[in-house]
Amino acid sequence: MCQSLAHMQMYDYLLKKYSNKELFPKTKMVIEMDGKLWAGDFIRLEDCHIIETDWDDQRYTPVEKTRAAINQEFDEKIQNSNVNVSENRIDSKISKLKDIEILYAEIKAFVDSVDSQKTTLRPFLYNVFCLDTRTQLPFLDITGKEIHFVSLTQ
């Protein structure tokens, strides 16, 4: 099944923000696109902010965005989840996972519950590595591409 760019950005946000950094410090998403396997980042996250770079004819400026920039429905689902004071909070649940397969499945289940496929972020895959050709790129424009999420790196 083909996943939307917005869903890939949601997944990457949850992976980067909430996963156990001691067990999964450099975990990246692996996707199949154009018949090849690619590993990379759908967002650049610093602390709580998604970072995009803008050019204003004079200089490059980092622009901080919140998770709502990915998708409003996604932001609301996280807020609703985190109102709970139990193990069902998405942040608590993901941070306690120690198995990469379960991490993949739990984040995927949460993201799949979001119906909206809209995003305001750029359609880029950052820090890209093609597993088939061993090609490394700083970014890849994936506008209009069919994306299949297949795994995580460790």
Order of alpha helices (4+ residues) and beta strands (2+ residues): alpha-beta-beta-beta-beta-beta-alpha-alpha-alpha-beta-beta-beta
